[in-house]
């Protein structure tokens, strides 16, 4: 499967691409961002999703954009929903 079909949770991306190379943990990042450590810990475990507040803070810290983080969350959520939601019984609505 490609990343487009099975995108990574933004917390996994944060850990693998940003924190691990810097040898930085959740507590150190939380301090830098001015957020509770539990917010970052839960994000890294994919127990919670990316919020606009966290996206703004991460964008500033890592010189990215908030949209980068929020789009990652949207792509992840859509991939999960496509696997869990059955829309086969919905008839398309057509304007006449």
BATOR-132775 format. One record per residue: residue in three letters; residue number from 1; x, y, z of N, C-alpha, C in turn. Coordinates in Angstrom, 3 decimals, padded with zeros to 6 digits. Last residue first. Layout:
BEGIN
- res; n; nX; nY; nZ; caX; caY; caZ; cX; cY; cZ
- ALA; NUM; X; Y; Z; X; Y; Z; X; Y; Z
...
This chain:
BEGIN
- res; n; nX; nY; nZ; caX; caY; caZ; cX; cY; cZ
- UNK; 96; -032.203; 017.698; -011.397; -032.795; 017.504; -012.729; -032.969; 018.802; -013.442
- UNK; 95; -029.500; 016.479; -009.465; -030.387; 017.592; -009.795; -030.929; 017.365; -011.191
- UNK; 94; -029.235; 013.531; -007.594; -028.967; 014.195; -008.863; -029.990; 015.302; -009.082
- UNK; 93; -027.629; 011.766; -005.154; -028.668; 012.758; -005.374; -028.303; 013.527; -006.630
- UNK; 92; -026.987; 008.265; -004.941; -026.566; 009.623; -005.287; -027.769; 010.525; -005.550
- UNK; 91; -027.916; 006.304; -002.158; -028.186; 006.635; -003.558; -027.704; 008.059; -003.835
- UNK; 90; -026.119; 004.249; -000.083; -026.567; 005.628; -000.292; -026.725; 005.881; -001.787
- UNK; 89; -024.982; 001.821; 000.415; -026.436; 001.898; 000.374; -026.979; 003.287; 000.130
- UNK; 88; -022.249; 002.219; 000.602; -022.763; 001.526; -000.557; -024.292; 001.629; -000.688
- UNK; 87; -020.779; 003.226; 002.607; -021.671; 004.177; 001.928; -022.368; 003.527; 000.731
- UNK; 86; -019.503; 002.376; 005.586; -020.099; 001.757; 004.400; -021.095; 002.738; 003.788
- UNK; 85; -016.511; 003.144; 007.156; -017.846; 003.641; 006.827; -018.331; 002.998; 005.526
- UNK; 84; -013.890; 002.153; 007.453; -014.902; 001.858; 008.468; -016.334; 002.206; 008.070
- UNK; 83; -012.235; 002.965; 005.421; -012.196; 001.554; 005.805; -013.368; 001.175; 006.711
- UNK; 82; -012.714; 005.662; 005.314; -012.994; 004.862; 004.119; -012.989; 003.372; 004.414
- UNK; 81; -011.760; 006.456; 007.836; -013.197; 006.469; 007.562; -013.548; 005.603; 006.353
- UNK; 80; -008.974; 006.241; 007.441; -009.634; 005.425; 008.459; -011.126; 005.326; 008.165
- UNK; 79; -008.643; 008.172; 005.450; -008.237; 006.788; 005.194; -008.910; 005.841; 006.187
- UNK; 78; -009.509; 010.471; 006.785; -010.246; 009.984; 005.617; -009.895; 008.529; 005.308
- UNK; 77; -007.534; 010.710; 008.794; -008.940; 010.507; 009.161; -009.757; 009.956; 007.995
- UNK; 76; -005.252; 011.189; 007.185; -005.316; 010.018; 008.060; -006.777; 009.687; 008.404
- UNK; 75; -005.956; 013.614; 005.995; -005.683; 012.433; 005.167; -005.775; 011.150; 005.974
- UNK; 74; -006.176; 015.210; 008.319; -007.334; 014.995; 007.448; -007.140; 013.763; 006.583
- UNK; 73; -003.515; 015.163; 009.249; -004.597; 014.618; 010.076; -005.824; 014.313; 009.230
- UNK; 72; -002.230; 016.424; 007.125; -001.827; 015.073; 007.511; -002.936; 014.398; 008.321
- UNK; 71; -003.422; 018.897; 007.267; -003.683; 018.048; 006.096; -003.300; 016.600; 006.374
- UNK; 70; -002.282; 019.826; 009.662; -003.724; 019.581; 009.600; -004.085; 018.715; 008.397
- UNK; 69; 000.447; 020.068; 008.961; 000.034; 019.175; 010.050; -001.453; 018.845; 009.970
- UNK; 68; 000.301; 021.900; 006.821; 001.067; 020.652; 006.695; 000.569; 019.635; 007.728
- UNK; 67; -000.985; 024.096; 007.937; -001.704; 023.257; 006.970; -001.013; 021.917; 006.763
- UNK; 66; 001.011; 025.315; 009.423; -000.074; 024.627; 010.131; -000.844; 023.689; 009.195
- UNK; 65; 004.247; 024.557; 008.030; 003.012; 025.340; 008.042; 001.968; 024.596; 008.864
- UNK; 64; 007.482; 024.714; 009.526; 006.577; 024.140; 008.532; 005.366; 025.071; 008.484
- UNK; 63; 009.413; 025.046; 011.566; 009.470; 025.823; 010.324; 008.692; 025.145; 009.197
- UNK; 62; 009.025; 023.873; 013.990; 009.751; 023.106; 012.988; 009.789; 023.778; 011.615
- UNK; 61; 007.645; 025.778; 015.560; 008.822; 025.089; 016.100; 009.672; 024.443; 015.010
- UNK; 60; 005.483; 026.542; 013.920; 006.467; 027.527; 014.370; 007.765; 026.847; 014.804
- UNK; 59; 004.179; 024.091; 013.654; 004.623; 024.820; 012.466; 005.687; 025.842; 012.833
- UNK; 58; 003.507; 023.523; 016.290; 004.490; 022.683; 015.597; 005.042; 023.389; 014.361
- UNK; 57; 001.583; 025.568; 016.720; 002.794; 025.494; 017.537; 003.892; 024.667; 016.862
- UNK; 56; -000.395; 024.939; 014.843; 000.245; 026.259; 014.839; 001.574; 026.228; 015.581
- UNK; 55; -001.077; 022.349; 015.714; -000.518; 022.548; 014.378; 000.197; 023.891; 014.273
- UNK; 54; -002.228; 022.890; 018.186; -000.970; 022.147; 018.139; -000.298; 022.325; 016.784
- UNK; 53; -004.528; 024.277; 017.255; -003.609; 024.878; 018.223; -002.238; 024.205; 018.168
- UNK; 52; -005.821; 022.388; 015.597; -005.273; 023.615; 015.025; -004.261; 024.294; 015.955
- UNK; 51; -004.667; 019.071; 016.493; -005.598; 020.184; 016.638; -004.997; 021.408; 015.964
- UNK; 50; -004.428; 015.675; 015.658; -003.833; 017.000; 015.559; -004.928; 018.050; 015.703
- UNK; 49; -005.904; 013.265; 017.962; -005.551; 013.831; 016.666; -004.898; 015.194; 016.784
- UNK; 48; -004.826; 010.653; 020.163; -005.566; 011.875; 019.875; -005.093; 012.409; 018.534
- UNK; 47; -003.311; 008.482; 020.099; -004.495; 008.401; 020.950; -005.372; 009.639; 020.786
- UNK; 46; -000.888; 008.256; 018.895; -002.075; 008.272; 018.027; -003.355; 008.092; 018.830
- UNK; 45; 001.244; 008.707; 020.460; 000.671; 007.354; 020.543; -000.555; 007.198; 019.637
- UNK; 44; 001.671; 011.398; 020.010; 002.681; 010.448; 019.547; 002.172; 009.013; 019.556
- UNK; 43; -000.584; 012.429; 021.334; -000.442; 012.605; 019.897; 000.548; 011.591; 019.330
- UNK; 42; 000.025; 011.819; 023.972; -001.161; 011.213; 023.350; -001.113; 011.327; 021.827
- UNK; 41; 002.333; 013.422; 024.323; 002.395; 011.968; 024.516; 001.225; 011.275; 023.827
- UNK; 40; 001.270; 015.986; 023.928; 002.254; 015.453; 022.983; 002.346; 013.935; 023.110
- UNK; 39; -000.483; 016.128; 026.103; -000.961; 016.417; 024.745; -000.010; 015.795; 023.717
- UNK; 38; 001.094; 015.672; 028.323; 000.128; 014.643; 027.931; -000.409; 014.879; 026.521
- UNK; 37; 002.475; 018.017; 028.702; 003.198; 016.870; 028.144; 002.244; 015.793; 027.656
- UNK; 36; 000.760; 021.000; 027.719; 000.930; 019.880; 028.654; 001.628; 018.699; 027.975
- UNK; 35; 002.824; 023.497; 026.036; 001.604; 022.691; 026.166; 001.834; 021.589; 027.198
- UNK; 34; 004.966; 024.941; 024.993; 004.117; 025.529; 026.022; 002.787; 024.823; 026.164
- UNK; 33; 006.862; 023.966; 023.301; 005.607; 024.428; 022.709; 004.697; 025.123; 023.713
- UNK; 32; 008.871; 023.208; 025.051; 009.171; 024.191; 023.998; 007.903; 024.788; 023.411
- UNK; 31; 007.467; 021.276; 026.550; 007.998; 022.493; 027.194; 008.252; 023.585; 026.172
- UNK; 30; 007.005; 019.359; 024.568; 005.882; 020.022; 025.233; 006.326; 021.317; 025.917
- UNK; 29; 009.623; 018.536; 024.036; 008.855; 019.233; 023.014; 007.694; 019.994; 023.642
- UNK; 28; 010.267; 017.303; 026.477; 011.065; 018.439; 025.996; 010.299; 019.227; 024.939
- UNK; 27; 008.325; 015.265; 026.509; 008.364; 016.276; 027.571; 009.130; 017.506; 027.115
- UNK; 26; 008.916; 013.685; 024.252; 007.638; 014.383; 024.351; 007.681; 015.506; 025.385
- UNK; 25; 012.407; 014.132; 023.294; 011.244; 013.410; 023.777; 010.015; 014.296; 023.869
- UNK; 24; 014.850; 014.098; 020.771; 014.003; 014.888; 021.655; 012.779; 014.065; 022.050
- UNK; 23; 016.714; 013.565; 018.782; 016.825; 012.889; 020.071; 016.062; 013.672; 021.144
- UNK; 22; 016.257; 014.462; 016.297; 016.750; 015.458; 017.249; 017.030; 014.852; 018.618
- UNK; 21; 015.191; 012.194; 015.071; 016.479; 012.736; 014.596; 017.089; 013.762; 015.550
- UNK; 20; 012.766; 011.964; 016.707; 013.846; 010.961; 016.750; 015.183; 011.519; 016.231
- UNK; 19; 011.211; 014.295; 015.981; 011.743; 014.088; 017.325; 012.910; 013.108; 017.369
- UNK; 18; 010.820; 014.136; 013.060; 011.237; 015.338; 013.776; 011.894; 015.038; 015.128
- UNK; 17; 010.092; 011.714; 011.962; 010.793; 012.685; 011.120; 011.348; 013.893; 011.865
- UNK; 16; 008.903; 010.177; 014.056; 009.925; 009.609; 013.172; 010.738; 010.651; 012.411
- UNK; 15; 007.099; 011.962; 015.433; 008.124; 011.175; 016.121; 009.265; 010.778; 015.190
- UNK; 14; 005.534; 013.047; 013.374; 006.232; 013.920; 014.322; 007.376; 013.172; 015.000
- UNK; 13; 004.473; 010.704; 012.306; 005.363; 011.542; 011.490; 006.185; 012.448; 012.393
- UNK; 12; 002.890; 009.943; 014.456; 003.950; 009.047; 014.003; 004.967; 009.808; 013.153
- UNK; 11; 001.111; 012.072; 014.538; 001.973; 011.809; 015.683; 003.136; 010.904; 015.334
- UNK; 10; -000.324; 011.830; 012.141; 000.637; 012.921; 012.304; 001.560; 012.752; 013.510
- UNK; 9; -000.330; 008.498; 010.844; -000.896; 009.449; 011.803; 000.126; 010.573; 011.990
- UNK; 8; 000.201; 007.901; 007.371; 000.638; 007.807; 008.764; -000.110; 008.839; 009.604
- UNK; 7; -002.114; 006.508; 004.956; -001.260; 007.570; 005.502; -000.925; 007.347; 006.971
- UNK; 6; -002.656; 004.543; 002.755; -002.513; 004.218; 004.169; -001.611; 005.264; 004.838
- UNK; 5; -002.752; 005.681; 000.275; -003.801; 004.734; 000.637; -003.794; 004.438; 002.125
- UNK; 4; -000.493; 007.236; 000.302; -001.766; 007.878; 000.019; -002.931; 006.977; 000.399
- UNK; 3; 001.530; 005.423; 000.707; 001.212; 006.337; 001.800; -000.105; 007.052; 001.562
- UNK; 2; 000.407; 002.258; -000.684; 001.149; 003.510; -000.713; 000.747; 004.374; 000.476
- UNK; 1; 000.834; -001.186; 000.000; 000.000; 000.000; 000.000; 000.879; 001.249; 000.000
